[in-house]
Amino acid sequence: MPSHDPAHTPLPPQDRRLLLRLARDSIRHGLETGRPLRVVTEEYPATLQERRAAFVTLNRNGALRGCIGHLEAIQPLVDDVAENAFAAAFRDPRFPPLSPDEFDDLEIHISVLTPAHPMTFDSEADLVRQLRPGEDGLILEEGPYRGTFLPSVWESLPRPEEFLRHLKMKAGLPPDHWSDRIRIYRYGTESFSDRD
């Protein structure tokens, strides 16, 4: 379920299609050259030149095949999508680099993030009560530990308690860990795929 920051209106369908084509072109270019596609930012609509953060998720035959993204907006959206599509295909440490025979079976998902905002809570139970399943993306931080789950993760972890436990493990903390130093940031995404 998409969730939007009031400052960002949803991308029009033609912009979504451009980003999905760009992601696929970047992966194809990577297969041919071993390098990410160089994007001429000015050739894209102004909405796609805005500094936004995005994740690119690759699935193949219904299974995850790579997922890479940025939590902070550090570059124009078109650059972020091209870079993260290449990285999801060839640099996700959980998977070997994509091979040419996998390319045609790829399903590409793009999640454009809204800015993250800190959450206020006085206990773990209070935090869990505030979570919005299917809508919230979360960033968890404590000292050197950091992890994030996109809103799409709710599909496999629909209960807020389990969502938070698994997020703590992803960040490198024990699932039952709690301290007053934990910081949680909430964000939304606008998500779309080339199979929509």
SEGU-261017 format. One record per residue: residue number from 1; x negated, y negated, z negated of N, C-alpha, C in turn. Coordinates in pm, whole numbers, plus 50000, padded with zeros to 5 digits. Layout:
// residues N
+-----+-------+-------+-------+-------+-------+-------+-------+-------+-------+
|   n |  n.px |  n.py |  n.pz | ca.px | ca.py | ca.pz |  c.px |  c.py |  c.pz |
+-----+-------+-------+-------+-------+-------+-------+-------+-------+-------+
| NUM |     X |     Y |     Z |     X |     Y |     Z |     X |     Y |     Z |
...
+-----+-------+-------+-------+-------+-------+-------+-------+-------+-------+
//
This chain:
// residues 196
+-----+-------+-------+-------+-------+-------+-------+-------+-------+-------+
|   n |  n.px |  n.py |  n.pz | ca.px | ca.py | ca.pz |  c.px |  c.py |  c.pz |
+-----+-------+-------+-------+-------+-------+-------+-------+-------+-------+
|   1 | 49915 | 50118 | 50000 | 50000 | 50000 | 50000 | 49910 | 49876 | 50000 |
|   2 | 49922 | 49788 | 50103 | 49832 | 49674 | 50107 | 49867 | 49573 | 50000 |
|   3 | 49765 | 49503 | 49954 | 49786 | 49396 | 49858 | 49705 | 49278 | 49905 |
|   4 | 49764 | 49160 | 49901 | 49699 | 49046 | 49965 | 49678 | 48932 | 49867 |
|   5 | 49564 | 48865 | 49883 | 49538 | 48741 | 49812 | 49619 | 48632 | 49882 |
|   6 | 49683 | 48543 | 49807 | 49765 | 48441 | 49871 | 49687 | 48358 | 49972 |
|   7 | 49555 | 48344 | 49952 | 49474 | 48263 | 50043 | 49452 | 48332 | 50177 |
|   8 | 49477 | 48461 | 50184 | 49452 | 48534 | 50308 | 49581 | 48595 | 50360 |
|   9 | 49623 | 48546 | 50477 | 49739 | 48607 | 50540 | 49693 | 48734 | 50610 |
|  10 | 49783 | 48830 | 50628 | 49744 | 48955 | 50695 | 49689 | 48928 | 50835 |
|  11 | 49596 | 49011 | 50877 | 49540 | 48998 | 51011 | 49646 | 49035 | 51114 |
|  12 | 49655 | 48961 | 51223 | 49749 | 49000 | 51328 | 49706 | 49131 | 51393 |
|  13 | 49802 | 49203 | 51454 | 49769 | 49334 | 51512 | 49653 | 49330 | 51611 |
|  14 | 49642 | 49224 | 51690 | 49533 | 49219 | 51788 | 49396 | 49209 | 51720 |
|  15 | 49391 | 49142 | 51605 | 49263 | 49133 | 51531 | 49227 | 49268 | 51470 |
|  16 | 49326 | 49340 | 51420 | 49301 | 49475 | 51368 | 49246 | 49564 | 51478 |
|  17 | 49307 | 49557 | 51596 | 49259 | 49640 | 51708 | 49117 | 49603 | 51747 |
|  18 | 49085 | 49474 | 51746 | 48948 | 49430 | 51778 | 48848 | 49487 | 51678 |
|  19 | 48882 | 49484 | 51549 | 48791 | 49536 | 51447 | 48772 | 49687 | 51461 |
|  20 | 48880 | 49758 | 51489 | 48869 | 49904 | 51505 | 48785 | 49939 | 51628 |
|  21 | 48803 | 49864 | 51737 | 48722 | 49888 | 51858 | 48575 | 49856 | 51829 |
|  22 | 48553 | 49746 | 51756 | 48416 | 49707 | 51720 | 48348 | 49815 | 51635 |
|  23 | 48422 | 49871 | 51539 | 48366 | 49976 | 51453 | 48326 | 50097 | 51537 |
|  24 | 48414 | 50138 | 51630 | 48383 | 50254 | 51715 | 48265 | 50223 | 51808 |
|  25 | 48263 | 50101 | 51862 | 48151 | 50063 | 51950 | 48018 | 50063 | 51874 |
|  26 | 48021 | 50019 | 51748 | 47898 | 50016 | 51668 | 47846 | 50157 | 51642 |
|  27 | 47938 | 50251 | 51618 | 47897 | 50391 | 51596 | 47843 | 50450 | 51726 |
|  28 | 47911 | 50423 | 51838 | 47864 | 50474 | 51968 | 47725 | 50418 | 51999 |
|  29 | 47707 | 50288 | 51973 | 47577 | 50224 | 51996 | 47471 | 50289 | 51908 |
|  30 | 47508 | 50322 | 51783 | 47415 | 50389 | 51693 | 47373 | 50526 | 51744 |
|  31 | 47468 | 50600 | 51801 | 47434 | 50731 | 51859 | 47338 | 50717 | 51976 |
|  32 | 47356 | 50609 | 52054 | 47274 | 50590 | 52175 | 47137 | 50531 | 52146 |
|  33 | 47129 | 50444 | 52043 | 47005 | 50367 | 52022 | 46942 | 50387 | 51884 |
|  34 | 47020 | 50441 | 51789 | 46970 | 50453 | 51653 | 46977 | 50324 | 51574 |
|  35 | 47041 | 50221 | 51630 | 47049 | 50090 | 51563 | 47194 | 50041 | 51560 |
|  36 | 47227 | 49954 | 51464 | 47362 | 49896 | 51462 | 47382 | 49804 | 51582 |
|  37 | 47505 | 49786 | 51622 | 47541 | 49695 | 51730 | 47518 | 49551 | 51686 |
|  38 | 47456 | 49471 | 51770 | 47441 | 49328 | 51741 | 47568 | 49257 | 51785 |
|  39 | 47626 | 49183 | 51692 | 47754 | 49117 | 51718 | 47730 | 48970 | 51750 |
|  40 | 47796 | 48921 | 51856 | 47797 | 48777 | 51885 | 47923 | 48721 | 51820 |
|  41 | 47905 | 48673 | 51697 | 48018 | 48635 | 51612 | 48111 | 48536 | 51681 |
|  42 | 48052 | 48441 | 51755 | 48131 | 48333 | 51814 | 48227 | 48382 | 51922 |
|  43 | 48209 | 48504 | 51970 | 48297 | 48558 | 52074 | 48429 | 48610 | 52017 |
|  44 | 48441 | 48612 | 51885 | 48561 | 48667 | 51820 | 48650 | 48554 | 51768 |
|  45 | 48779 | 48584 | 51745 | 48870 | 48482 | 51691 | 48820 | 48428 | 51558 |
|  46 | 48860 | 48304 | 51529 | 48816 | 48237 | 51406 | 48850 | 48318 | 51282 |
|  47 | 48964 | 48388 | 51282 | 49004 | 48467 | 51165 | 48902 | 48577 | 51135 |
|  48 | 48836 | 48629 | 51239 | 48738 | 48736 | 51221 | 48597 | 48683 | 51197 |
|  49 | 48581 | 48552 | 51211 | 48452 | 48491 | 51180 | 48443 | 48447 | 51034 |
|  50 | 48557 | 48454 | 50963 | 48556 | 48416 | 50820 | 48468 | 48513 | 50742 |
|  51 | 48408 | 48461 | 50636 | 48326 | 48544 | 50548 | 48419 | 48629 | 50463 |
|  52 | 48422 | 48760 | 50491 | 48508 | 48853 | 50417 | 48430 | 48981 | 50393 |
|  53 | 48470 | 49057 | 50292 | 48407 | 49186 | 50262 | 48497 | 49298 | 50313 |
|  54 | 48434 | 49406 | 50359 | 48511 | 49518 | 50413 | 48441 | 49650 | 50384 |
|  55 | 48521 | 49757 | 50383 | 48471 | 49894 | 50379 | 48516 | 49963 | 50507 |
|  56 | 48429 | 50048 | 50561 | 48466 | 50133 | 50673 | 48457 | 50277 | 50625 |
|  57 | 48568 | 50349 | 50640 | 48577 | 50490 | 50600 | 48596 | 50574 | 50725 |
|  58 | 48517 | 50680 | 50736 | 48527 | 50772 | 50848 | 48581 | 50906 | 50799 |
|  59 | 48682 | 50958 | 50866 | 48734 | 51092 | 50839 | 48720 | 51176 | 50965 |
|  60 | 48699 | 51304 | 50945 | 48693 | 51397 | 51058 | 48768 | 51523 | 51018 |
|  61 | 48867 | 51560 | 51097 | 48951 | 51677 | 51068 | 49010 | 51670 | 50927 |
|  62 | 49052 | 51551 | 50888 | 49118 | 51532 | 50759 | 49025 | 51525 | 50639 |
|  63 | 48893 | 51529 | 50661 | 48797 | 51525 | 50550 | 48709 | 51401 | 50562 |
|  64 | 48669 | 51348 | 50447 | 48579 | 51232 | 50445 | 48450 | 51265 | 50518 |
|  65 | 48404 | 51172 | 50603 | 48278 | 51191 | 50677 | 48180 | 51077 | 50653 |
|  66 | 48224 | 50975 | 50577 | 48136 | 50863 | 50545 | 48218 | 50744 | 50500 |
|  67 | 48163 | 50666 | 50408 | 48232 | 50545 | 50362 | 48127 | 50450 | 50306 |
|  68 | 48117 | 50333 | 50366 | 48021 | 50231 | 50324 | 48090 | 50095 | 50333 |
|  69 | 48059 | 50006 | 50239 | 48115 | 49871 | 50246 | 48048 | 49777 | 50150 |
|  70 | 48099 | 49656 | 50149 | 48051 | 49551 | 50059 | 48167 | 49507 | 49970 |
|  71 | 48136 | 49476 | 49845 | 48236 | 49425 | 49753 | 48243 | 49273 | 49756 |
|  72 | 48133 | 49209 | 49797 | 48130 | 49063 | 49804 | 48126 | 49021 | 49950 |
|  73 | 48187 | 48907 | 49977 | 48186 | 48852 | 50113 | 48050 | 48785 | 50136 |
|  74 | 47965 | 48850 | 50216 | 47830 | 48798 | 50238 | 47805 | 48756 | 50382 |
|  75 | 47901 | 48785 | 50473 | 47880 | 48754 | 50614 | 48015 | 48753 | 50685 |
|  76 | 48019 | 48707 | 50811 | 48145 | 48709 | 50885 | 48203 | 48851 | 50891 |
|  77 | 48336 | 48858 | 50893 | 48403 | 48988 | 50888 | 48360 | 49079 | 51003 |
|  78 | 48345 | 49025 | 51124 | 48305 | 49109 | 51236 | 48167 | 49171 | 51213 |
|  79 | 48075 | 49094 | 51156 | 47942 | 49147 | 51127 | 47950 | 49256 | 51020 |
|  80 | 48034 | 49232 | 50919 | 48046 | 49327 | 50809 | 48101 | 49461 | 50860 |
|  81 | 48203 | 49454 | 50947 | 48263 | 49577 | 50999 | 48163 | 49653 | 51087 |
|  82 | 48093 | 49582 | 51176 | 47997 | 49650 | 51264 | 47885 | 49715 | 51183 |
|  83 | 47834 | 49644 | 51084 | 47725 | 49695 | 51001 | 47770 | 49815 | 50917 |
|  84 | 47889 | 49804 | 50857 | 47936 | 49911 | 50770 | 47981 | 50035 | 50847 |
|  85 | 48032 | 50016 | 50970 | 48067 | 50132 | 51053 | 47942 | 50212 | 51086 |
|  86 | 47836 | 50143 | 51125 | 47709 | 50210 | 51153 | 47658 | 50282 | 51028 |
|  87 | 47661 | 50210 | 50914 | 47610 | 50269 | 50790 | 47693 | 50388 | 50745 |
|  88 | 47826 | 50382 | 50762 | 47912 | 50495 | 50722 | 47879 | 50618 | 50807 |
|  89 | 47845 | 50597 | 50934 | 47817 | 50709 | 51023 | 47678 | 50767 | 51003 |
|  90 | 47581 | 50682 | 50968 | 47441 | 50729 | 50971 | 47365 | 50713 | 50840 |
|  91 | 47421 | 50639 | 50742 | 47343 | 50611 | 50621 | 47413 | 50645 | 50491 |
|  92 | 47530 | 50709 | 50498 | 47596 | 50752 | 50374 | 47515 | 50870 | 50320 |
|  93 | 47454 | 50854 | 50202 | 47364 | 50960 | 50152 | 47434 | 51092 | 50122 |
|  94 | 47566 | 51094 | 50119 | 47639 | 51218 | 50091 | 47649 | 51309 | 50214 |
|  95 | 47616 | 51255 | 50331 | 47636 | 51329 | 50456 | 47514 | 51318 | 50546 |
|  96 | 47494 | 51418 | 50634 | 47390 | 51402 | 50736 | 47434 | 51297 | 50837 |
|  97 | 47339 | 51237 | 50910 | 47379 | 51140 | 51013 | 47476 | 51202 | 51113 |
|  98 | 47569 | 51122 | 51159 | 47669 | 51169 | 51255 | 47602 | 51221 | 51382 |
|  99 | 47655 | 51330 | 51434 | 47602 | 51385 | 51560 | 47697 | 51350 | 51674 |
| 100 | 47647 | 51347 | 51799 | 47733 | 51308 | 51912 | 47858 | 51393 | 51926 |
| 101 | 47851 | 51521 | 51893 | 47969 | 51607 | 51912 | 48079 | 51579 | 51809 |
| 102 | 48051 | 51498 | 51707 | 48153 | 51462 | 51609 | 48229 | 51335 | 51646 |
| 103 | 48174 | 51259 | 51739 | 48223 | 51122 | 51763 | 48370 | 51118 | 51802 |
| 104 | 48411 | 51203 | 51896 | 48549 | 51196 | 51946 | 48652 | 51234 | 51841 |
| 105 | 48611 | 51306 | 51737 | 48705 | 51350 | 51633 | 48716 | 51251 | 51518 |
| 106 | 48641 | 51142 | 51522 | 48640 | 51049 | 51410 | 48770 | 50970 | 51401 |
| 107 | 48819 | 50958 | 51279 | 48928 | 50866 | 51248 | 48867 | 50753 | 51167 |
| 108 | 48886 | 50631 | 51213 | 48823 | 50514 | 51150 | 48927 | 50436 | 51070 |
| 109 | 48895 | 50412 | 50943 | 48979 | 50330 | 50856 | 48898 | 50207 | 50815 |
| 110 | 48961 | 50091 | 50820 | 48897 | 49968 | 50775 | 48980 | 49910 | 50661 |
| 111 | 48912 | 49873 | 50553 | 48977 | 49806 | 50440 | 48911 | 49670 | 50422 |
| 112 | 48987 | 49563 | 50445 | 48938 | 49427 | 50426 | 48978 | 49384 | 50285 |
| 113 | 48880 | 49344 | 50206 | 48904 | 49316 | 50064 | 48946 | 49172 | 50039 |
| 114 | 49034 | 49155 | 49942 | 49060 | 49022 | 49888 | 48954 | 48995 | 49781 |
| 115 | 48932 | 48869 | 49744 | 48835 | 48841 | 49638 | 48872 | 48914 | 49508 |
| 116 | 48771 | 48961 | 49437 | 48793 | 49032 | 49310 | 48807 | 48933 | 49196 |
| 117 | 48900 | 48964 | 49105 | 48924 | 48877 | 48989 | 48907 | 48958 | 48861 |
| 118 | 48843 | 48899 | 48758 | 48825 | 48973 | 48632 | 48958 | 48999 | 48563 |
| 119 | 48970 | 49118 | 48503 | 49088 | 49153 | 48425 | 49060 | 49127 | 48277 |
| 120 | 49164 | 49092 | 48203 | 49153 | 49068 | 48060 | 49230 | 49178 | 47988 |
| 121 | 49165 | 49243 | 47891 | 49229 | 49353 | 47817 | 49160 | 49364 | 47682 |
| 122 | 49230 | 49421 | 47582 | 49171 | 49432 | 47449 | 49141 | 49576 | 47408 |
| 123 | 49174 | 49672 | 47497 | 49146 | 49812 | 47469 | 49158 | 49890 | 47600 |
| 124 | 49114 | 50015 | 47597 | 49129 | 50098 | 47715 | 49277 | 50121 | 47746 |
| 125 | 49357 | 50142 | 47643 | 49501 | 50163 | 47662 | 49566 | 50039 | 47725 |
| 126 | 49523 | 49921 | 47684 | 49575 | 49796 | 47740 | 49538 | 49786 | 47888 |
| 127 | 49414 | 49820 | 47921 | 49370 | 49818 | 48060 | 49455 | 49914 | 48145 |
| 128 | 49471 | 50037 | 48095 | 49547 | 50139 | 48169 | 49690 | 50090 | 48195 |
| 129 | 49749 | 50023 | 48097 | 49887 | 49973 | 48111 | 49898 | 49870 | 48225 |
| 130 | 49789 | 49796 | 48247 | 49791 | 49688 | 48347 | 49765 | 49736 | 48490 |
| 131 | 49717 | 49859 | 48504 | 49681 | 49907 | 48638 | 49804 | 49929 | 48724 |
| 132 | 49791 | 49898 | 48852 | 49901 | 49911 | 48948 | 49865 | 50020 | 49049 |
| 133 | 49912 | 50145 | 49025 | 49878 | 50255 | 49115 | 49918 | 50224 | 49260 |
| 134 | 49828 | 50262 | 49350 | 49852 | 50240 | 49491 | 49819 | 50102 | 49540 |
| 135 | 49795 | 50009 | 49448 | 49773 | 49869 | 49486 | 49635 | 49818 | 49447 |
| 136 | 49590 | 49852 | 49327 | 49464 | 49794 | 49276 | 49341 | 49867 | 49326 |
| 137 | 49246 | 49791 | 49376 | 49109 | 49837 | 49386 | 49039 | 49787 | 49261 |
| 138 | 48948 | 49867 | 49205 | 48881 | 49828 | 49080 | 48730 | 49834 | 49095 |
| 139 | 48664 | 49739 | 49031 | 48519 | 49742 | 49013 | 48495 | 49753 | 48863 |
| 140 | 48416 | 49851 | 48822 | 48380 | 49869 | 48681 | 48232 | 49839 | 48666 |
| 141 | 48198 | 49757 | 48567 | 48059 | 49724 | 48539 | 48031 | 49733 | 48391 |
| 142 | 47916 | 49790 | 48358 | 47864 | 49781 | 48221 | 47712 | 49794 | 48230 |
| 143 | 47643 | 49684 | 48198 | 47498 | 49685 | 48211 | 47458 | 49723 | 48352 |
| 144 | 47370 | 49824 | 48365 | 47326 | 49863 | 48500 | 47425 | 49952 | 48574 |
| 145 | 47532 | 49992 | 48508 | 47628 | 50086 | 48568 | 47735 | 50010 | 48645 |
| 146 | 47765 | 50058 | 48766 | 47866 | 49990 | 48848 | 47928 | 50091 | 48944 |
| 147 | 48059 | 50082 | 48961 | 48129 | 50167 | 49056 | 48257 | 50100 | 49100 |
| 148 | 48306 | 50142 | 49216 | 48433 | 50089 | 49264 | 48516 | 50200 | 49326 |
| 149 | 48646 | 50183 | 49320 | 48742 | 50267 | 49392 | 48832 | 50174 | 49472 |
| 150 | 48845 | 50203 | 49601 | 48943 | 50133 | 49684 | 49084 | 50176 | 49645 |
| 151 | 49185 | 50094 | 49677 | 49323 | 50133 | 49645 | 49363 | 50268 | 49705 |
| 152 | 49302 | 50307 | 49816 | 49337 | 50435 | 49879 | 49306 | 50555 | 49790 |
| 153 | 49217 | 50539 | 49691 | 49181 | 50650 | 49602 | 49300 | 50693 | 49516 |
| 154 | 49397 | 50602 | 49498 | 49516 | 50639 | 49420 | 49589 | 50758 | 49482 |
| 155 | 49572 | 50779 | 49614 | 49639 | 50891 | 49678 | 49594 | 51025 | 49620 |
| 156 | 49467 | 51034 | 49581 | 49417 | 51159 | 49523 | 49411 | 51153 | 49370 |
| 157 | 49416 | 51033 | 49311 | 49415 | 51018 | 49165 | 49529 | 50925 | 49125 |
| 158 | 49655 | 50972 | 49129 | 49769 | 50883 | 49111 | 49795 | 50837 | 48968 |
| 159 | 49734 | 50904 | 48868 | 49759 | 50866 | 48729 | 49654 | 50766 | 48683 |
| 160 | 49694 | 50651 | 48627 | 49597 | 50548 | 48588 | 49485 | 50600 | 48497 |
| 161 | 49518 | 50689 | 48402 | 49414 | 50741 | 48311 | 49307 | 50818 | 48388 |
| 162 | 49351 | 50900 | 48483 | 49256 | 50980 | 48562 | 49177 | 50891 | 48658 |
| 163 | 49243 | 50793 | 48717 | 49177 | 50698 | 48806 | 49060 | 50631 | 48733 |
| 164 | 49087 | 50585 | 48610 | 48984 | 50517 | 48532 | 48873 | 50613 | 48489 |
| 165 | 48908 | 50734 | 48449 | 48806 | 50833 | 48408 | 48711 | 50864 | 48524 |
| 166 | 48768 | 50883 | 48643 | 48684 | 50915 | 48759 | 48601 | 50794 | 48802 |
| 167 | 48656 | 50674 | 48785 | 48578 | 50554 | 48817 | 48458 | 50541 | 48724 |
| 168 | 48478 | 50571 | 48597 | 48365 | 50567 | 48503 | 48257 | 50666 | 48545 |
| 169 | 48299 | 50786 | 48586 | 48200 | 50885 | 48630 | 48128 | 50839 | 48757 |
| 170 | 48201 | 50778 | 48848 | 48137 | 50728 | 48970 | 48032 | 50622 | 48936 |
| 171 | 48060 | 50543 | 48832 | 47965 | 50439 | 48791 | 47845 | 50497 | 48714 |
| 172 | 47851 | 50627 | 48681 | 47741 | 50690 | 48608 | 47763 | 50699 | 48459 |
| 173 | 47886 | 50676 | 48415 | 47918 | 50681 | 48272 | 47999 | 50807 | 48241 |
| 174 | 47999 | 50854 | 48116 | 48084 | 50968 | 48080 | 48232 | 50931 | 48098 |
| 175 | 48318 | 51028 | 48130 | 48459 | 50996 | 48156 | 48534 | 50941 | 48036 |
| 176 | 48488 | 50976 | 47915 | 48557 | 50926 | 47796 | 48487 | 50804 | 47735 |
| 177 | 48391 | 50747 | 47806 | 48315 | 50633 | 47755 | 48405 | 50509 | 47742 |
| 178 | 48384 | 50434 | 47637 | 48448 | 50303 | 47623 | 48361 | 50214 | 47536 |
| 179 | 48353 | 50087 | 47572 | 48285 | 49988 | 47487 | 48340 | 49851 | 47520 |
| 180 | 48311 | 49755 | 47433 | 48361 | 49619 | 47458 | 48276 | 49546 | 47562 |
| 181 | 48176 | 49614 | 47617 | 48092 | 49552 | 47721 | 48141 | 49585 | 47862 |
| 182 | 48239 | 49674 | 47873 | 48292 | 49710 | 48006 | 48364 | 49589 | 48066 |
| 183 | 48333 | 49564 | 48192 | 48401 | 49459 | 48268 | 48474 | 49526 | 48385 |
| 184 | 48598 | 49483 | 48408 | 48678 | 49537 | 48517 | 48726 | 49420 | 48604 |
| 185 | 48709 | 49436 | 48734 | 48756 | 49337 | 48832 | 48857 | 49406 | 48924 |
| 186 | 48962 | 49332 | 48955 | 49069 | 49386 | 49039 | 49067 | 49316 | 49175 |
| 187 | 49087 | 49396 | 49281 | 49099 | 49337 | 49414 | 49204 | 49415 | 49493 |
| 188 | 49248 | 49358 | 49601 | 49341 | 49425 | 49691 | 49273 | 49448 | 49825 |
| 189 | 49340 | 49522 | 49911 | 49287 | 49544 | 50045 | 49399 | 49537 | 50147 |
| 190 | 49359 | 49502 | 50267 | 49445 | 49519 | 50383 | 49381 | 49632 | 50462 |
| 191 | 49448 | 49745 | 50470 | 49390 | 49865 | 50529 | 49464 | 49907 | 50655 |
| 192 | 49388 | 49955 | 50752 | 49445 | 50000 | 50879 | 49349 | 50098 | 50943 |
| 193 | 49400 | 50181 | 51032 | 49316 | 50283 | 51097 | 49351 | 50294 | 51244 |
| 194 | 49265 | 50361 | 51319 | 49291 | 50379 | 51462 | 49388 | 50493 | 51485 |
| 195 | 49447 | 50547 | 51379 | 49551 | 50648 | 51394 | 49687 | 50593 | 51350 |
| 196 | 49691 | 50464 | 51312 | 49818 | 50403 | 51269 | 49914 | 50392 | 51387 |
+-----+-------+-------+-------+-------+-------+-------+-------+-------+-------+
//
